[in-house]
């Protein structure tokens, strides 16, 4: 007998193929789907330090120290715009950059029922390919978000795109469909009226999908080659806007998967789903937790920010400090070196000491902010909802705004970094900043 997970993926794939594929998906993709299990090894890309493979980049940390990123523009002016290109429909997903290609998603149509996965050349902004699918699940969302809110993830070999309709697609880097999962077909009660925003990530070679909502709420680890469940864990039945992150345990040189919800922070073995430790519940959360080399920063609504010392193994972290004066609104905190940076709902950027919670400085930015900040070397970049990109030198005694660039568009998406450039998108436009 086949394991339940294998039956689930076959039922999902072939039920879609038999009953909905001919109506909802482009006919040219049918052959690709039937070849899913005969083309398990797409060509690989040798991952480099400049690749930005998932939401908030390496380890979902929002930080890069690649040598090329030291050449990013810090004064910011219209002359720094290398190119911009039009996008279809709506989208909050961040760009994923692999080599000289950029990948992102969008949703269009009266009900955002058409799902787009797009690829662009990073040098020119020219579209390389586009794939369109029809949503199989619910597309109702809060008006501020959209169906294409989750950021794709990649392992350098494949691209994995999850949509708020609970549809998950795996493509090779040339856009060929390898497999799909309709979580709505497999788990009909896994939906809500606010939408899904959690982005998938790759943890220890496993694809992690967080489907947490008011109904059937779970996190599932998928085999990247086939889409079959490796494990599935029930989660609190409440809307959750956070995305998972990972931490490398130095005592065992293995990754821990960190999940944040209103029930707390859980550390799991990504290969088995076995719980390693848990932290007290932070309360309803929108901002994701921030991760550093030895610390975890957890936004706690009403209580500010809690910073934990990570110990390794199955030993639970110890609380370093908690401060109601340091809080995160929608933007997630960022940890770099000995500091944590957090933007509150009033647009105030605070720099705090990870060890003590002391606040060397705080700086008022022009907000409000939905996008999370990112950092390259000493420069922090934050883009406001009205499209004002701001660069901050984090090494000066009081923090210094070194540049501003008004993109004159509503931007809710977190920027991405690769090489000497920053990439960001609105619903309608994709920009490359830096040359």
N, C-alpha and C positions, 0 to 999 in steps of 0.2 A: 504493500500500500504506500501511496505517496504521502509525505507529511502534509498537514493542513496548510502550511504556508505555500507549498507548491500547488496545491489544489486552488488556493486563493488566487495566485497570480494567473494560472491557466484560465480560471473562470472569469477573472476580470478581463484578461486580454482577449479571449476568444468570444465571450459574450459581447464585448464591444465590437469585435470584428463581425460577428454574425448579425447582431440586431441593430447596431447603431452606426457602425463604421461607414456603411454605404451611404448613409444619409448625412452624417455629420463631418466626415473627414474627406480631404481631397483624394480623389480616386488614385492619383499617382502614388500615394503613400501606402496603399494596400499591399503592394508587393513587398515594400520595405518591412511592413509589420510581419508578414508571413515568413520573412527571412530572419526574424529576430534571433532564433536559436541556432541559425547556421552561420551567423556573422558575429560571434561573441568577442572577437578581438579586433576592434578598430585600431587604426594607426595611433600611436602614442605621441605625445608631445613631451619633450624633456623639460620638466618644470624648471623655471629659473627664479632667481631672487626678485625679479621685477614683476612676476605674475601676481595677479590679484584674483584669487580663485573662488572667493565666496563673499558673503556679506561681512563687511568690516575687515576683509583681507586676511593675512596670516593669523591662524588660530582665532579668528574673529576678534582680534585685538585692536584694530583700527590704527596700527602702528607699522611703519616700514622704516628700515635703516639701510636699504639698498643704496650702494654708492651713487647710482644715477639719480636717485630722488633728491640728492643734495643740490641738484641743478633746477629744482622746481622754482617757478617765479614766486617771489615773496613781496614785491611791491604792488603787483597786480594792476593791469591796465587793459583796455580793449586790444592793444597790440599783442597781448599774450594769448589771445584766442587763435589757435592754430586752424581750427575749422569748426563748423557747426552743421548739423544735418537734421532734416525733419524726421519725426517719428509718428507712427500711426496711433490712434486711439488714446488710451490712458495707460500710465505705468508709474509705479513707485519703486520698482526694483532697481538696485544699483548695477552698474556695468561690471561684468567679469572680464578680465583681460588675460589672455593666454598668448604669449609671443606677440605677434603683430596683428592679432585679431581681438575684437571686442564683442562680447555677447550680452544681450539683454532681452527682456520680455515686454510685451504690451498686450492690451486687450481692447477690442473695438466692437462696434455694433450697438444697437439700441439697449441691449441688456448686458453689454460687455461679454457676449457669448463667443466671440471669435478670439482665439488665443494666438498670439504671435511670438515666435522665437526668432531673433534676428542676429545677424553677424555683420560686423563692419571692419574695414581695414583701419588700423589705428593711425597710419601715416596720412591717409587722405580723407577718412570719413566716408568713403564709398561703401555702399552696402554690398556684401559678398553673397549673402543668401538670406532668404526668409522662408520660414515654415509656418503654416497656419493650421490650426485645429479648432474643433468645436467643443466647447465645454460640455462635459457629461453631468456635472453637478450644479449646485446652486450658485448663482452669480450675484445674489443680493449682497450689498456692502453698505457700510456707513459712507455718507457722501464724501468724506475727506479721504477715504482710502479707495482701493479699486481691486479688481480681480488679479491684476499683475503686480501685486504688492511684494510677494516674496522674491528675494534675489536668488538667481540660479547658483549652483555650485559645480565645481569641476575637480577632477583628480588628475587633470592633464591629459586624460585619455578620452573621457566622455564629458558631456554637459548634461546636467540634471536640472530640469525646470519644473518647479511646483507652482501651481496657481491656486487662488482662493476658492476655485470651484472644486478643489480636492483632486485635480488631475495632475499627475506627475509623469514627465516625459524624460526619456534618456535618448540623447542623440550623440553621434560621433561629431568630431569637430568640423566636419564638412556638411553637417546638417542632415545626415541620414538617420531616420528613426530606428532605434534599436529595441526599445520596449516602452510600454506605457502602463501606468496604473491608474485606474479610476477608483479612488478610495470611496467614492459615493456608491459605486456598484458593490464593492466589497463590504462596506460599513454604512448602510443607508442613513443611520442616525447621526453621522458625523458631519454636522453642518450647523451654521448659525446665521443670524440675520445681519451681523456686523462685518463679516468677512474674516479672512485669514491673512495674517501678516508675517508669521514666523518663517524664516528662511531655512532651507535645508543646508546641512554642512557635511563634509567628509571628516570622519573621526576614526583614526586607526584603520583606514581602508574600508570603512563602512559608511553607507549613505544614511544619514539621520533625517527623518521627516517628523516634524512636530505638528500634529493635527489636534489642537486643543481648543475646545469650544464649549458651548452650553449643553451639547448633546453627548454623543459617544466620543469621549475625549481620550486620545492616546498619543504616544510617541512610538514610531515604528522604525526599526533598523532594516534597511534593504540591502540585498546583495547587489552591488553596483553593476554586475554583468548581466543579471537576469531580472531584477526588480522583485524577487521573491523575498518575503519576510524572513529575516534572520531571528528577530524577536519583536515582540509587541508588548508595550507596557501601558496599562490603564493609567490615566492622569486625571487630575481634578476637573470636574465638569463645570468649567467656567471659561469665558473668553480670555485668551492669553495672547498678548501681542509681542512677547519677548521671543528672541531667537536663541538657540543653543550656542554654547561655546565649548572649547576644549582647553585642557591644561595638561602639560607634560609633567608627569610625576618623576622628579629626579631620583627618588629612591629606587624606583623600579624601571625607569626609562620606558614608561608606557603612558598612553593617553587616557585621561579621564573625560568623560562626557558630562557637562554641567547643564542642567535644566532648571530654569527659574519659573516659578508660578506663584500664585497667591498662597499656596500651601508650603512654600519654602524652596530651597535650592537642593537638588539631588545630584550626587556624583555617581555615575554609573560606569561600569566597564562597557565600552562601546561595542565590543564583540559579542557579549552575552546579555547585556542589560542588567547584570547583577549590581545591586546597590552597594556602594562603598561607604557612603556617609550622607547625612542630611543636615541642613541648617534650619533654624527657626523660620517660620513663614514671614515674608516681608510685607504681605498685604497685596491688594490689587496692583498689578505692575503693567507698565507700558514699556518703559526703558529696559533694555537688556542689561545683564550684569557685565562689568568690565573685568578683564583678566590681565594679570602681569606675570612676571617670573615667579613671584612668591606670594602674591596677594590676589584676593578677589574682592571687587567692590560691588555691593548689591544695593540698588535703589530701594528705599523703604518708604513708601508714601506716608506722610505724617510724622515720620521719624528721621527723615533726611537720608544720609548715606551711611551704610555699614561696611567697614573694611575688615576682612578676615585674613589671618595668617595661614597660608597653606602649608600643611605638614608632610603630605605624601602618604602612600599606602592607604590603609583603611582608617587611619587616625583622623578624626574630624578636625577641621580648622579651629583655631582659637580666635576670638573676637579681638581685633587690635583696637578699634574705636568705633564709635557711632556718634554722628553729629547732626542735629536738626538744622544747623546753619549751612550745611553743604547738601544740596539736593539736586536731583535730576528731574527735569520735566519729561518731555518725550525723548530728548536726546540721551543716548547711553553714555556713561562715564568712560574715560579713557585713562589707562595707566601707562606711564612711561618713566623709566628710571626710578627715582625715589618719590615720584609725585603721582597724584591722581587729579585729573581735570574733569570738571563737571559743569554743565550749563543748566541753570534752573529755568523755571517757567517765565521768569522776568527777563531772561537773556543775559544773566550775570554769569560770567565764566570764573570759576574759583579754582585756584591751584592749592592743593592740600598735600601735606607731608604724609606719605603712606605709613610711616612708623608711628607717628604721634597724633595725626589729625590736625596739627597746626596749619594755619593758613598764611603762607608767605605773601600772597596777593590775591586780589579779585579784580575783575575788569568787566565793565559793562559793554556788551556788544549790541549791535542793532538787530533785534529779533522781531518776532518770536522764531523759535526753532522747532522743527520736526526732525530734520536730518541730524545724525550724530556727527560729532567732530572726528577728524582723522589727523594723524601727525606723521610728518616726515622729518627725521632728525630733530631739530629744535623748533620747527614751525608747525603750528596747529592751524588747520583750515576748518572753518565752519561756514555753512551757507544757510541763510535765513529763509523763511517761508516765502518772502517776497523776492528772493533771488539775489540777495546781496552776499557775495562771497567775501569773507574776511580772513586775512592771514595774521597770526599772532606769534611773535617771538616769545617763546616760553622761558627763555633763559635770562631775560632782563629782570631787575629787582621787582618791578611792578607789573610785568607783562606789557608788551607793546604791540599795538596794532600796526603792522608794517605795510598793509595794503588792503584796498577794497576794490571790488569789481562788481558793478551792478549789471546783472544779466536780464533784468526786467521781465521776469517770469516767475510764476509760482513754483517753488522747488521744495518738495517734501522728501526727496530721495537723498540718501547718504552718498557723498562722492566716493570715487575709487582712485587709487594711485597706481601708476606703473611707469617705470623709467623716469624721465624728467617731466612727466605730464600728469595732470589731474583730469579725470573724466567725470562729468555729472550730467544729469538729465532732468528735464521737466516732462510733463505729459507729451508735449509737442516737439521738443528739441533735445538733441544730444550735443554736448560741447567737449572739445579737447582744449584744455588750458595749459600752455607750455609748448615749447618748440624744440 
